[in-house]
Amino acid sequence: MKLCVVEGDGIGREVVPAAVRVLRQLMPELEVFSAEAGWDRFQKTGEALPEDTVERAKEAQAVLFGACSSPSYRVAGYSSPIVSLRKRMETFANLRPTRFLPVPTAREGVDLVVVRENTEDLYIGDEHTADAGDTGTATKRITRQASERIAHTAFRLARNEKRRRVTIVHKGNVLPQTDGLFRRVAYEVSKQYSDIETDELLVDTAAYWMVKDPSRFDVVLTPNLYGDILSDMAAAWGGGLGLAPALNIGVRVAVAEPVHGSAPDIAGQGVANPTAAILSAAMLVRHHWNKPDLADKIDGAVSDALSQGNYTADILGAEGVSTTEFADLICGRLG
């Protein structure tokens, strides 16, 4: 087994090494290759995602990607390296689980997975301006092929994890040619999974229920943009973004990534929460390397450590355990 590690920017350089330690504790045979990407790399070399990083990712077929800093304004030559890597690796599905963890900021009874289409929608990056920059236009693209592929992923996940329901989220009443297509194809696919209940919500209604009662959801199937937003909303009920893992999966390559940002305000202080990175690594173990028993051990060690009150500062609201100390606790529980 091989792993390409991209620490990225900011706290990515702290939480990703912690997750790698956990993986090596359980899988000492794992070959780890380091590669670079991110805003800092772009500022140094003009490349946010170097070609040698892409090649290492292809060779390893498994990637652990840290946080990257991205400006909220246009910078000539720069685009989000994680979005670019997802496209280059053809990771068409983004899995974002949220489940209760024993921390004060989490909500009991929450156990859901957002399955997000990862290759199209507004994220294809087809934008342009007109009228001397006063009018901006973006293309939203939804295709039958991508919709079928992500729908099968959602229903197979529901079946494999013994979940009861898939909720299709869309805005087909306003966007019948795009979201309407996604909805229609998802329902067509659902007929092949008669053991799984299927329902639907408009995205604004889904957002309401995600705030009011997230336990209403089991598997959420959604186009790219809505999945990005709803999964971050759900993460609040799992304890916050510092505990929120994600995995991008394709036919050959999987890219695990904690979903929090690079947090430059706390970078280098040793206080960042590595839980999201560790749980993202566990998803890689579970879904890509097909070792659920090892993934269960990682998940259990995290839950056990948190249940003992071993909180980092983002949870405790004061001085907590450090990034390294939390990784030590997890590795100690893994033997």
C-alpha positions in Angstrom: 0.0 0.0 0.0 1.2 3.5 -0.9 0.1 6.9 0.3 0.8 10.3 -1.2 0.8 13.0 1.6 0.2 16.6 0.7 0.3 18.7 3.9 -0.7 22.0 2.1 -0.8 25.2 4.1 -1.2 26.4 7.6 -2.4 23.8 10.1 -2.3 21.2 7.3 1.4 20.8 8.2 0.5 19.9 11.8 -2.7 17.7 11.5 -1.7 15.7 8.5 1.6 14.4 10.1 -0.5 13.4 13.1 -2.8 11.3 10.9 0.1 9.7 9.2 1.5 8.6 12.5 -1.8 6.9 13.3 -1.8 5.1 9.9 1.8 3.9 10.4 0.9 2.7 13.9 -1.7 0.3 12.4 0.0 -0.3 9.0 3.8 -0.2 9.4 4.1 -1.6 5.9 2.6 1.6 4.4 4.8 3.4 2.0 4.5 7.2 2.3 5.5 9.7 -0.3 5.5 13.5 0.3 4.4 16.0 -2.3 3.6 19.7 -2.4 0.5 21.8 -3.3 -1.2 25.0 -2.0 -1.0 28.7 -1.8 2.5 28.8 -0.4 3.8 26.6 -3.2 2.0 28.9 -5.7 3.6 32.0 -4.2 7.1 30.4 -4.4 6.9 28.8 -7.9 3.7 30.0 -9.6 2.3 26.4 -9.4 -0.5 25.5 -6.9 -0.6 21.9 -8.0 2.7 20.8 -9.5 2.7 18.0 -12.1 5.0 15.9 -10.0 2.4 15.9 -7.2 -0.2 14.7 -9.7 2.0 11.9 -10.8 2.8 10.8 -7.3 -0.9 10.8 -6.5 -1.6 8.6 -9.5 1.2 6.2 -8.6 0.1 5.9 -5.0 -3.7 5.8 -5.8 -4.3 7.1 -2.3 -3.8 10.7 -1.1 -4.1 12.4 2.3 -4.5 16.1 1.5 -4.2 18.9 4.2 -5.8 22.3 4.2 -4.9 24.9 1.5 -5.3 28.7 1.7 -7.2 30.2 -1.2 -7.9 33.9 -1.6 -11.6 34.9 -2.1 -10.7 37.0 -5.1 -9.3 36.2 -8.5 -5.5 35.7 -8.7 -4.1 35.2 -12.2 -2.8 31.6 -12.6 -4.2 30.3 -9.3 -7.0 27.8 -8.8 -7.9 25.7 -5.8 -5.4 22.8 -5.8 -7.7 20.4 -4.0 -10.5 21.0 -6.6 -8.0 20.6 -9.4 -6.6 17.3 -7.8 -10.1 15.9 -7.5 -10.7 16.6 -11.2 -7.3 15.2 -12.3 -7.8 12.0 -10.2 -11.4 11.7 -11.4 -12.7 11.4 -7.9 -16.4 11.7 -8.8 -17.9 11.2 -5.3 -17.3 13.2 -2.1 -18.4 11.4 1.1 -19.0 13.5 4.2 -20.1 11.6 7.3 -21.4 13.3 10.4 -21.9 11.2 13.5 -22.1 12.0 17.2 -18.8 12.2 18.9 -18.5 12.5 22.7 -17.8 16.2 22.8 -19.9 19.1 24.3 -20.4 20.6 20.8 -22.0 17.5 19.2 -25.6 16.4 19.1 -26.6 12.9 20.2 -28.5 10.8 17.6 -26.8 12.3 14.5 -25.5 9.8 12.1 -25.7 10.8 8.4 -23.6 10.8 5.3 -23.7 13.5 2.6 -22.9 11.9 -0.8 -21.9 14.8 -3.1 -21.4 14.7 -6.8 -17.8 16.0 -7.2 -17.1 16.8 -10.9 -19.7 19.2 -12.3 -22.5 21.7 -11.3 -21.2 25.2 -10.8 -17.8 23.9 -9.8 -16.7 23.2 -13.4 -15.2 26.7 -13.3 -16.9 28.0 -16.4 -17.2 31.7 -15.4 -16.8 34.9 -17.4 -17.5 38.6 -17.0 -19.0 41.1 -19.4 -20.1 44.8 -19.3 -16.6 45.9 -18.2 -16.7 43.5 -15.3 -20.2 44.5 -14.1 -21.9 41.2 -15.1 -20.6 37.8 -14.0 -21.9 34.6 -15.5 -21.3 31.0 -14.3 -22.4 27.8 -16.1 -24.1 25.1 -14.1 -23.7 21.7 -15.8 -25.5 18.5 -14.8 -25.2 15.3 -16.9 -27.0 12.0 -16.9 -23.7 10.1 -16.7 -22.4 11.9 -13.6 -25.9 11.8 -11.9 -26.2 8.1 -12.5 -22.7 7.4 -11.1 -23.2 9.4 -7.9 -26.7 8.0 -7.3 -25.4 4.4 -7.5 -22.6 5.4 -5.1 -25.2 6.7 -2.6 -27.5 3.7 -2.8 -24.6 1.2 -2.6 -23.2 3.0 0.5 -26.7 2.9 2.1 -27.0 -0.8 1.4 -23.4 -1.7 2.5 -23.7 0.3 5.7 -27.3 -1.0 6.4 -28.8 2.5 6.2 -32.5 2.9 5.6 -33.0 5.9 3.4 -31.5 8.1 0.7 -32.8 11.7 0.5 -32.4 13.4 -2.9 -31.7 17.1 -2.5 -32.2 19.5 -5.4 -33.9 22.7 -6.6 -35.8 21.2 -9.5 -38.7 23.5 -9.1 -36.6 26.5 -10.1 -33.9 24.7 -12.2 -35.9 21.9 -14.0 -33.2 21.4 -16.8 -30.3 20.8 -14.4 -31.5 19.9 -10.9 -34.6 18.4 -12.5 -32.4 16.1 -14.5 -30.4 15.1 -11.3 -33.7 14.4 -9.5 -35.1 12.3 -12.4 -32.0 10.2 -12.8 -31.6 9.6 -9.1 -35.2 8.3 -8.9 -34.5 6.0 -11.9 -31.5 4.6 -10.2 -33.4 4.1 -6.9 -35.6 1.5 -8.6 -32.6 -0.8 -8.6 -32.4 -0.6 -4.8 -35.9 -1.5 -3.6 -34.6 -2.3 -0.2 -33.7 1.4 0.4 -36.3 4.0 1.1 -36.1 7.1 -1.2 -37.4 10.5 -0.6 -36.6 14.1 -1.7 -36.3 17.6 -0.4 -35.7 21.0 -2.0 -32.4 22.3 -0.9 -33.8 25.2 1.1 -36.1 22.8 3.0 -33.1 20.4 3.5 -31.2 23.3 5.0 -34.0 24.0 7.4 -34.1 20.4 8.6 -30.3 20.2 8.9 -30.6 23.0 11.4 -33.8 21.9 13.1 -33.4 18.1 13.3 -30.3 16.5 11.5 -31.4 13.1 12.8 -34.0 13.2 10.1 -31.3 12.4 7.6 -29.5 9.1 6.8 -27.9 9.4 3.4 -28.1 12.7 1.5 -27.6 12.6 -2.2 -26.9 16.0 -3.8 -25.2 17.9 -6.6 -21.9 19.5 -5.9 -22.7 23.0 -4.6 -25.6 21.9 -2.3 -23.5 19.1 -0.9 -20.6 21.5 -0.1 -23.0 23.7 1.9 -25.1 21.1 3.6 -22.2 19.0 4.7 -20.6 21.9 6.5 -23.9 22.6 8.2 -24.1 19.0 9.3 -20.5 19.2 10.6 -21.7 21.6 13.3 -23.8 18.8 14.8 -20.7 16.4 14.8 -18.7 18.8 17.0 -17.4 21.3 14.4 -15.2 21.4 11.4 -12.2 20.3 13.4 -13.8 16.8 13.7 -15.3 16.6 10.2 -13.7 14.1 7.8 -14.1 13.6 4.1 -13.1 11.2 1.3 -13.2 11.7 -2.4 -13.4 8.5 -4.3 -13.0 7.5 -7.9 -12.5 4.4 -10.0 -8.8 4.1 -9.1 -7.8 6.9 -6.8 -9.1 8.1 -3.4 -8.3 11.5 -1.8 -8.9 11.9 1.9 -9.1 15.4 3.3 -10.1 17.1 6.5 -12.6 19.7 5.5 -11.5 22.6 7.7 -9.4 25.4 6.4 -5.8 26.2 6.8 -6.5 28.4 9.9 -3.5 30.7 9.6 -4.4 32.4 12.9 -3.4 29.3 14.8 -0.9 27.7 12.5 2.4 26.8 14.1 1.0 27.0 17.7 0.5 23.2 18.1 -3.1 23.6 19.1 -4.9 22.5 15.9 -7.4 19.6 16.2 -6.1 16.6 14.2 -9.4 14.6 14.7 -10.7 15.5 11.2 -7.4 14.4 9.5 -7.3 11.2 11.6 -10.9 10.3 10.8 -10.3 11.1 7.1 -7.4 8.7 7.1 -9.7 6.1 8.7 -12.1 6.6 5.8 -9.3 5.9 3.4 -8.6 2.7 5.3 -12.3 1.7 5.2 -13.4 2.6 1.7 -10.2 2.5 -0.4 -8.0 -0.1 1.2 -11.1 -2.1 2.3 -9.9 -2.8 5.8 -13.0 -2.0 7.9 -11.6 -3.6 11.0 -8.6 -1.3 11.1 -10.8 1.7 10.4 -13.1 0.7 13.3 -10.0 0.7 15.6 -9.1 4.2 14.6 -12.7 5.5 15.0 -12.9 3.7 18.4 -9.6 5.2 19.6 -10.8 8.7 18.7 -14.1 8.2 20.5 -12.4 6.8 23.5 -9.9 9.6 23.7 -12.7 12.2 23.4 -14.9 10.5 25.9 -12.1 10.9 28.5 -12.2 14.7 28.0 -9.1 14.9 25.9 -10.2 18.0 23.9 -8.1 20.4 21.8 -8.7 24.1 22.3 -11.4 24.4 19.6 -13.6 22.2 21.7 -12.6 23.1 25.2 -12.7 26.9 24.6 -9.5 27.2 26.6 -6.2 25.5 26.8 -6.5 21.8 25.8 -4.3 19.0 24.7 -2.0 19.8 21.9 -2.0 18.4 18.3 0.9 16.1 19.1 -0.6 15.1 22.5 -3.9 14.1 20.9 -2.0 12.0 18.3 0.0 10.4 21.1 -3.3 9.4 22.8 -4.7 7.8 19.7 -1.5 5.9 18.9 -1.3 4.7 22.5 -4.8 3.3 22.3 -3.9 1.5 19.1 -1.1 -0.4 20.8 
